[in-house]
Amino acid sequence: MTETMRRIVPLMVLLIAVGLIPMLGSARMAAIALGSVGVAVLWVLGLAGWLGWPETSLTQALPPLVLVVGVCDGVHLLGALAGRRDGSHEERVLGATHAVWPACVMTTATTAVGFAALATSRLESVVHFGLLAAAGVLAAFVLTFSLVPVLLIATGSVDRIRRARFAPVGRAAAAVGRWAGMRWRPVLAGTLALTIVALVGVARVRFDAAFEDLYGAQSRVVRWVDAAAVLRRAETLEIVVDAPSPGPEPDAEAFRVAAALQDDLVGIDGLGRSWALLPAMRRLNDLVHPDSLVLDGATDVRGRPGSLYRLLANEA
């Protein structure tokens, strides 16, 4: 987990706890709900490690995603438990479990299938994210209906939940429903207007992602690009100019053309520094023929360019 996630995840846990504790009336109950989801997060990260899947910018979002989605089933279970006052602790927990698990099964299954559908992508990081997110949602569901009931009964926390804390939430939801039912035309019109605005915004979305993050660090495409970058940059332009003379004794005109070509390349917009064999041959000329400027075209002495070619061939 990156340093950013180490800061974000505790902050998210704190914010969720701030909302759960007043509603549940017990810090212990909030800790049980969040703790079960925390175990699911660890399971997902451990699964990624065992599969050898590297962490990318997409998979970094898994801990907060599993935390936010997974805690919902626990809230449903505790909310149902708050409305039960008759029977033993075991009977009340089992009754609450039976009351909410069908709806939780449907929501969890649809969410997991939606994330798993990302496995059809051709991008490795998207596939990993989809499969791990689906596994995390399923793990949170399993722990909610296995670990949470056990902890509730074992710690004697059933009586700590307060039904009165849920009553304001229910009244607020009912008030909103009544208001929307009496004003359905403005609700539909407002929804349509916001949807149109959203569609315009969708057309303005830009795609921006790192090459390695899209394909994955272990992808063959990424490895090919890395290997090619070591050998030669993709932007390198290589030009081979052969001497016009068929024999081993090219004249000085060939060197004058090559020198002019190198100077012209430097002046082209978008091209950087040019590298050529000509400067090395100029230095060799200064060593072998210090009295001649044949490579610059000032002196036309037959045979001297050929001697430089032979010198280079002998020192290959």
ROTIDO-817791 format. One record per residue: residue in one letter; x, y, z of N, C-alpha, C in turn. Coordinates in pm, whole numbers, padded with zeros to 5 digits, always signed. Layout:
<atoms>
AXYZXYZXYZ...
</atoms>
This chain:
<atoms>
M+00085-00119+00000+00000+00000+00000+00089+00124+00000T+00058+00222-00082+00140+00340-00095+00119+00433+00024E+00207+00532+00032+00198+00627+00143+00066+00704+00139T+00017+00735+00018-00110+00806+00006-00225+00724+00064M-00228+00594+00032-00333+00508+00085-00322+00492+00236R-00201+00495+00287-00185+00484+00433-00245+00603+00505R-00254+00715+00436-00319+00833+00495-00469+00833+00471I-00510+00791+00351-00651+00801+00314-00736+00699+00388V-00689+00574+00396-00770+00468+00456-00801+00497+00603P-00703+00533+00688-00741+00567+00826-00837+00684+00835L-00823+00781+00746-00915+00894+00747-01057+00850+00711M-01070+00760+00613-01201+00709+00578-01262+00629+00691V-01182+00547+00757-01232+00470+00872-01282+00564+00980L-01209+00671+01006-01249+00767+01108-01382+00834+01071L-01396+00875+00944-01519+00942+00902-01639+00849+00909I-01621+00723+00868-01731+00627+00877-01767+00600+01022A-01666+00589+01108-01692+00567+01250-01766+00684+01312V-01732+00806+01269-01802+00924+01321-01951+00918+01288G-01986+00859+01173-02126+00846+01138-02193+00727+01204L-02119+00618+01225-02179+00497+01281-02199+00504+01432I-02104+00560+01502-02111+00557+01648-02236+00629+01700P-02267+00751+01654-02391+00813+01704-02516+00735+01666M-02517+00673+01549-02635+00600+01505-02652+00469+01582L-02541+00397+01605-02548+00271+01677-02550+00290+01827G-02499+00402+01872-02494+00426+02016-02385+00349+02085S-02290+00293+02011-02185+00211+02072-02062+00212+01981A-01949+00247+02039-01824+00241+01964-01784+00098+01937R-01822+00006+02026-01788-00134+02006-01859-00190+01883M-01988-00153+01866-02063-00202+01751-02003-00148+01621A-01964-00020+01622-01901+00037+01503-01768-00031+01473A-01693-00064+01577-01565-00133+01558-01585-00272+01499I-01692-00341+01541-01719-00474+01487-01753-00465+01338A-01837-00367+01302-01874-00351+01160-01755-00316+01074L-01674-00221+01121-01557-00179+01043-01447-00284+01045G-01432-00353+01157-01327-00454+01167-01347-00569+01070S-01472-00611+01051-01498-00720+00957-01463-00679+00814V-01494-00555+00780-01459-00507+00646-01307-00491+00633G-01241-00452+00742-01096-00442+00738-01030-00575+00709V-01086-00683+00764-01034-00817+00734-01052-00848+00586A-01166-00807+00528-01188-00829+00385-01085-00754+00301V-01049-00633+00342-00947-00557+00270-00813-00630+00274L-00778-00683+00390-00652-00758+00402-00655-00883+00314W-00769-00948+00307-00780-01067+00221-00754-01030+00075V-00809-00919+00031-00793-00878-00109-00646-00845-00139L-00583-00769-00049-00442-00735-00071-00354-00859-00068G-00385-00951+00022-00310-01076+00025-00331-01159-00100L-00454-01160-00153-00481-01233-00277-00399-01176-00393A-00390-01043-00399-00309-00980-00506-00163-01020-00493G-00115-01027-00369+00024-01067-00350+00051-01210-00390W-00040-01302-00354-00022-01443-00391-00033-01464-00541L-00115-01383-00608-00128-01395-00753-00014-01327-00827G+00067-01248-00756+00177-01178-00820+00135-01059-00902W+00019-01002-00869-00030-00885-00943+00027-00758-00882P+00094-00675-00961+00156-00553-00906+00052-00447-00872E+00090-00357-00784+00002-00246-00748+00012-00137-00854T-00103-00089-00900-00109+00017-01000-00195+00130-00946S-00208+00235-01028-00292+00347-00986-00438+00306-00969L-00482+00203-01042-00620+00155-01028-00638+00071-00902T-00548-00023-00880-00563-00112-00764-00539-00040-00632Q-00479+00079-00636-00465+00156-00513-00600+00199-00457A-00701+00202-00543-00835+00241-00497-00911+00126-00434L-00857+00006-00432-00927-00109-00378-00958-00098-00229P-00861-00063-00142-00893-00057+00001-01009+00037+00034P-01009+00162-00013-01125+00247+00019-01254+00198-00046L-01245+00139-00166-01367+00091-00233-01429-00024-00155V-01349-00124-00118-01401-00238-00042-01453-00192+00093L-01386-00095+00152-01429-00045+00283-01567+00021+00274V-01586+00106+00174-01713+00179+00163-01827+00086+00123V-01802-00001+00024-01909-00090-00023-01937-00200+00078G-01831-00255+00137-01849-00369+00226-01917-00336+00357V-01902-00214+00407-01961-00181+00536-02113-00168+00527C-02167-00156+00407-02313-00138+00393-02390-00259+00445D-02344-00380+00415-02413-00499+00464-02414-00503+00616G-02304-00462+00678-02299-00460+00824-02398-00360+00883V-02413-00246+00818-02509-00146+00866-02651-00199+00855H-02683-00268+00744-02816-00328+00729-02841-00431+00840L-02743-00513+00868-02760-00615+00971-02781-00553+01109L-02701-00454+01142-02715-00390+01273-02845-00311+01282G-02888-00251+01171-03015-00180+01173-03131-00273+01199A-03129-00393+01137-03234-00491+01162-03228-00542+01306L-03107-00555+01359-03092-00602+01496-03146-00501+01596A-03139-00371+01562-03186-00268+01654-03336-00275+01675G-03410-00333+01580-03554-00341+01594-03603-00466+01663R-03511-00545+01717-03549-00671+01781-03514-00664+01930R-03616-00682+02014-03597-00676+02158-03637-00805+02229D-03701-00895+02160-03749-01018+02223-03656-01134+02188G-03640-01226+02287-03559-01344+02266-03417-01327+02316S-03342-01436+02307-03202-01434+02350-03117-01361+02247H-02993-01341+02284-02901-01275+02191-02888-01354+02062E-02876-01485+02074-02861-01567+01955-02984-01558+01865E-03103-01562+01926-03226-01555+01848-03241-01420+01779R-03204-01315+01846-03217-01182+01787-03119-01164+01671V-02996-01212+01689-02897-01199+01581-02938-01284+01461L-02984-01407+01485-03026-01492+01375-03149-01435+01306G-03240-01378+01384-03358-01317+01323-03322-01200+01235A-03231-01115+01281-03187-01002+01199-03114-01049+01074T-03036-01155+01089-02964-01210+00973-03061-01260+00868H-03161-01335+00909-03259-01387+00814-03341-01274+00751A-03358-01165+00820-03439-01056+00768-03369-00979+00656V-03238-00966+00664-03168-00879+00568-03086-00955+00465W-03057-01083+00488-02963-01147+00397-03014-01161+00254P-03145-01181+00226-03185-01189+00085-03154-01061+00007A-03186-00944+00066-03156-00818-00003-03005-00798-00016C-02930-00834+00088-02784-00819+00082-02722-00912-00022V-02780-01032-00036-02730-01124-00139-02747-01064-00278M-02863-01005-00303-02889-00947-00435-02796-00829-00463T-02782-00739-00368-02697-00622-00391-02550-00661-00404T-02506-00756-00321-02366-00799-00328-02338-00871-00459A-02430-00958-00501-02410-01034-00624-02404-00941-00746T-02496-00848-00753-02495-00756-00868-02370-00668-00869T-02327-00625-00751-02206-00543-00743-02083-00623-00785A-02072-00747-00734-01957-00831-00767-01954-00864-00915V-02071-00895-00973-02076-00926-01116-02037-00804-01199G-02082-00686-01154-02045-00565-01226-01895-00542-01228F-01830-00561-01113-01684-00546-01110-01615-00656-01190A-01665-00778-01179-01602-00889-01250-01612-00872-01401A-01712-00796-01449-01725-00774-01593-01605-00698-01650L-01532-00628-01562-01412-00558-01609-01303-00654-01655A-01318-00783-01621-01218-00882-01664-01219-00901-01815T-01323-00854-01883-01326-00864-02029-01241-00758-02097S-01186-00665-02020-01102-00561-02078-00971-00619-02128R-00912-00552-02224-00782-00594-02277-00667-00528-02202L-00698-00445-02101-00596-00379-02022-00574-00457-01893E-00451-00493-01869-00419-00581-01756-00459-00519-01622S-00431-00390-01603-00460-00327-01475-00610-00320-01449V-00691-00300-01554-00836-00297-01539-00888-00435-01502V-00833-00539-01562-00873-00676-01529-00844-00706-01383H-00724-00672-01338-00687-00697-01198-00779-00622-01103F-00807-00496-01136-00893-00416-01049-01033-00477-01040G-01090-00516-01153-01225-00572-01152-01236-00700-01072L-01141-00791-01092-01147-00919-01021-01122-00902-00871L-01026-00818-00835-00999-00797-00693-01114-00723-00623A-01175-00628-00693-01290-00558-00635-01406-00653-00612A-01433-00741-00709-01539-00840-00691-01508-00932-00574A-01383-00976-00563-01345-01062-00451-01359-00990-00318G-01325-00861-00315-01337-00785-00191-01481-00768-00147V-01572-00741-00241-01714-00725-00207-01771-00857-00154L-01735-00967-00218-01783-01097-00172-01725-01133-00035A-01598-01100-00014-01537-01128+00116-01604-01049+00227A-01636-00922+00200-01704-00841+00301-01842-00898+00333F-01912-00949+00232-02044-01009+00255-02032-01134+00342V-01938-01220+00309-01920-01343+00386-01885-01312+00531L-01797-01216+00554-01758-01182+00691-01872-01115+00767T-01954-01038+00698-02066-00973+00765-02163-01075+00823F-02186-01184+00750-02284-01282+00795-02219-01404+00861S-02091-01397+00888-02024-01505+00962-01949-01450+01083L-01857-01356+01058-01776-01304+01167-01854-01207+01255V-01933-01118+01195-02006-01018+01274-02103-01081+01372P-02188-01177+01333-02276-01240+01432-02200-01307+01546V-02089-01371+01512-02010-01436+01617-01956-01334+01716L-01906-01221+01665-01852-01118+01754-01962-01052+01836L-02079-01033+01777-02189-00973+01850-02230-01059+01970I-02237-01188+01948-02278-01279+02056-02166-01298+02156A-02042-01314+02106-01930-01341+02196-01897-01223+02286T-01913-01102+02238-01879-00984+02317-01998-00929+02394G-02116-00989+02378-02234-00939+02448-02274-00800+02407S-02258-00768+02278-02284-00632+02231-02425-00612+02177V-02510-00718+02183-02642-00708+02122-02726-00602+02190D-02718-00594+02321-02800-00498+02394-02748-00356+02385R-02631-00337+02329-02574-00203+02324-02631-00118+02211I-02687-00182+02111-02740-00106+02000-02873-00043+02040R-02897+00076+02001-03014+00152+02044-03104+00177+01924R-03225+00128+01938-03320+00145+01829-03354+00292+01809A-03355+00370+01916-03394+00510+01903-03301+00588+01812R-03174+00544+01803-03080+00616+01717-03113+00598+01569F-03180+00488+01536-03219+00466+01397-03349+00537+01361A-03429+00572+01462-03559+00633+01435-03550+00764+01357P-03459+00857+01392-03451+00982+01313-03416+00958+01167V-03330+00859+01142-03295+00829+01002-03417+00780+00926G-03496+00692+00991-03617+00642+00926-03718+00751+00901R-03735+00841+00997-03831+00950+00979-03787+01044+00867A-03658+01071+00859-03609+01159+00752-03630+01095+00615A-03603+00964+00604-03623+00896+00477-03770+00896+00437A-03858+00874+00535-04001+00874+00506-04049+01013+00461A-03995+01117+00524-04033+01253+00485-03991+01284+00343V-03872+01242+00306-03826+01264+00169-03914+01189+00070G-03950+01066+00103-04036+00989+00014-04173+01052-00004R-04232+01104+00105-04362+01170+00093-04353+01297+00009W-04246+01374+00028-04228+01498-00050-04214+01467-00199A-04134+01364-00232-04115+01328-00373-04244+01276-00434G-04325+01203-00356-04449+01150-00408-04551+01258-00440M-04552+01363-00363-04647+01472-00387-04601+01567-00497R-04470+01566-00530-04416+01658-00631-04338+01579-00736W-04404+01480-00794-04333+01391-00885-04295+01461-01015R-04375+01558-01060-04341+01627-01185-04210+01707-01173P-04196+01792-01069-04067+01862-01055-03949+01766-01036V-03973+01654-00968-03865+01556-00948-03820+01499-01081L-03913+01460-01166-03878+01405-01297-03811+01511-01385A-03863+01634-01381-03804+01740-01464-03662+01772-01419G-03641+01780-01289-03507+01808-01238-03409+01696-01270T-03456+01572-01259-03371+01458-01292-03331+01460-01439L-03426+01490-01527-03397+01496-01669-03298+01607-01702A-03317+01723-01639-03227+01836-01665-03085+01803-01622L-03071+01745-01504-02936+01709-01455-02874+01600-01542T-02956+01509-01594-02903+01404-01681-02848+01463-01811I-02919+01561-01866-02871+01626-01989-02739+01698-01963V-02730+01767-01851-02605+01835-01815-02492+01733-01800A-02522+01617-01739-02421+01513-01722-02375+01458-01856L-02466+01440-01951-02427+01389-02083-02333+01485-02153V-02358+01615-02139-02266+01714-02197-02129+01703-02132G-02127+01681-02001-02000+01666-01932-01926+01541-01973V-01999+01432-02000-01935+01308-02045-01859+01330-02175A-01915+01411-02264-01848+01439-02392-01719+01518-02373R-01701+01579-02257-01581+01661-02233-01475+01586-02153V-01500+01462-02119-01404+01386-02039-01283+01351-02123R-01164+01371-02067-01039+01338-02134-00984+01208-02077F-00917+01132-02162-00854+01007-02119-00707+01036-02090D-00664+01004-01968-00526+01033-01928-00480+00923-01835A-00385+00843-01879-00334+00734-01796-00192+00700-01839A-00113+00650-01747+00024+00610-01777+00023+00482-01861F+00119+00474-01950+00127+00357-02039+00144+00229-01959E+00232+00231-01859+00257+00111-01779+00136+00073-01696D+00061+00172-01648-00057+00141-01567-00166+00074-01648L-00178+00112-01775-00284+00055-01858-00257-00091-01891Y-00135-00122-01931-00105-00257-01975-00047-00345-01864G+00005-00282-01757+00066-00360-01650+00215-00372-01670A+00289-00367-01558+00435-00369-01567+00487-00500-01626Q+00413-00610-01609+00457-00740-01660+00404-00771-01799S+00332-00677-01860+00278-00700-01992+00391-00712-02094R+00370-00797-02195+00472-00811-02300+00492-00682-02376V+00385-00605-02392+00397-00478-02464+00490-00383-02390V+00471-00370-02258+00555-00281-02179+00699-00329-02178R+00719-00459-02166+00856-00511-02165+00924-00491-02299W+00849-00505-02408+00908-00479-02541+00951-00333-02553V+00866-00244-02509+00899-00101-02518+01021-00069-02432D+01028-00126-02310+01144-00102-02223+01272-00156-02287A+01264-00274-02346+01382-00332-02410+01425-00249-02531A+01330-00200-02607+01364-00118-02724+01423+00015-02682A+01378+00069-02568+01431+00197-02523+01577+00186-02485V+01619+00069-02436+01760+00050-02401+01847+00048-02525L+01797-00013-02632+01875-00024-02755+01877+00106-02834R+01760+00164-02851+01753+00284-02934+01619+00353-02907R+01622+00481-02892+01499+00554-02871+01413+00552-02995A+01283+00551-02977+01191+00543-03091+01199+00665-03180E+01247+00779-03124+01250+00902-03202+01378+00919-03283T+01469+00821-03278+01597+00833-03349+01575+00824-03500L+01635+00917-03571+01630+00918-03718+01770+00887-03770E+01782+00777-03844+01912+00734-03894+01915+00747-04046I+02013+00821-04097+02027+00844-04241+02165+00793-04283V+02168+00706-04382+02294+00651-04435+02318+00712-04573V+02434+00777-04588+02471+00839-04715+02594+00766-04769D+02577+00701-04883+02689+00631-04945+02764+00724-05039A+02893+00704-05046+02975+00785-05138+02938+00752-05283P+02934+00852-05369+02893+00827-05509+02996+00749-05587S+03123+00752-05546+03227+00685-05623+03221+00535-05597P+03227+00451-05702+03221+00306-05681+03351+00250-05625G+03461+00321-05638+03589+00270-05593+03618+00306-05449P+03735+00265-05399+03771+00293-05260+03825+00434-05241E+03823+00518-05345+03882+00651-05335+03776+00758-05363P+03678+00780-05272+03578+00885-05295+03644+01022-05292D+03586+01115-05371+03643+01249-05374+03587+01334-05262A+03637+01456-05252+03600+01544-05141+03456+01592-05152E+03394+01584-05272+03257+01631-05287+03160+01554-05197A+03187+01424-05180+03099+01344-05094+03102+01396-04951F+03218+01437-04904+03228+01488-04768+03162+01625-04756R+03173+01706-04860+03107+01837-04855+02955+01820-04849V+02899+01725-04925+02755+01700-04921+02713+01650-04784A+02792+01558-04727+02757+01505-04595+02761+01613-04489A+02863+01702-04497+02872+01809-04399+02754+01905-04411A+02715+01936-04534+02602+02026-04554+02472+01963-04504L+02457+01830-04525+02337+01760-04479+02328+01762-04328Q+02439+01740-04261+02437+01741-04115+02400+01879-04062D+02453+01983-04123+02421+02119-04079+02273+02151-04105D+02217+02101-04217+02077+02128-04248+01984+02058-04150L+02021+01937-04105+01936+01865-04010+01923+01939-03878V+02028+02006-03838+02025+02079-03711+01922+02191-03716G+01901+02248-03833+01810+02360-03844+01663+02322-03856I+01632+02192-03864+01492+02149-03878+01424+02153-03742D+01306+02214-03737+01231+02226-03613+01186+02088-03565G+01211+02058-03438+01170+01931-03380+01282+01830-03372L+01393+01852-03443+01508+01761-03436+01612+01817-03340G+01668+01729-03261+01771+01771-03167+01910+01760-03226R+02006+01732-03141+02145+01724-03185+02166+01604-03277S+02243+01623-03382+02270+01514-03476+02406+01452-03446W+02415+01322-03469+02540+01249-03449+02577+01184-03582A+02704+01200-03620+02747+01148-03749+02892+01102-03740L+02932+01027-03843+03070+00980-03852+03164+01087-03903L+03109+01189-03964+03192+01292-04027+03284+01364-03929P+03239+01407-03810+03332+01475-03718+03452+01389-03681A+03427+01258-03663+03540+01170-03630+03639+01164-03745M+03587+01161-03867+03678+01156-03982+03752+01289-03998R+03690+01397-03958+03761+01525-03962+03879+01524-03866R+03856+01469-03748+03968+01464-03652+04078+01371-03701L+04039+01260-03766+04141+01172-03824+04219+01243-03934N+04150+01323-04012+04219+01398-04119+04324+01493-04061D+04285+01557-03947+04381+01648-03886+04505+01574-03838L+04488+01447-03796+04603+01370-03749+04687+01316-03864V+04619+01264-03967+04690+01200-04076+04743+01302-04177H+04658+01404-04207+04696+01506-04304+04677+01644-04240P+04763+01683-04151+04745+01812-04081+04753+01933-04173D+04813+01916-04291+04827+02030-04381+04710+02043-04478S+04611+01958-04463+04502+01955-04561+04368+01976-04493L+04281+02045-04564+04144+02065-04516+04047+02000-04614V+04085+01881-04660+04009+01817-04765+03865+01790-04722L+03843+01761-04595+03707+01729-04551+03617+01851-04550D+03678+01968-04544+03598+02090-04549+03588+02145-04691G+03652+02077-04783+03641+02119-04922+03739+02227-04962A+03826+02269-04872+03919+02376-04908+04029+02326-04999T+04065+02200-04991+04172+02142-05072+04122+02015-05137D+04138+02006-05264+04089+01888-05337+04207+01801-05370V+04239+01712-05281+04353+01623-05298+04301+01482-05312R+04316+01423-05427+04266+01288-05451+04341+01187-05364G+04270+01089-05316+04334+00981-05242+04326+00996-05092R+04322+01121-05043+04324+01138-04898+04194+01094-04831P+04078+01122-04888+03958+01064-04825+03961+00913-04822G+04011+00851-04925+04020+00706-04926+04112+00653-04818S+04218+00723-04788+04308+00679-04683+04240+00681-04546L+04150+00778-04529+04075+00781-04403+03979+00664-04394Y+03917+00629-04508+03829+00512-04509+03906+00387-04472R+04025+00372-04531+04105+00252-04502+04147+00250-04355L+04177+00366-04299+04216+00372-04157+04099+00328-04068L+03979+00374-04099+03863+00332-04021+03838+00183-04035A+03856+00129-04155+03833-00013-04177+03932-00099-04099N+04057-00051-04093+04160-00126-04019+04138-00122-03868E+04070-00018-03817+04046-00006-03674+03903-00042-03638A+03840-00126-03719+03699-00159-03695+03682-00228-03561
</atoms>
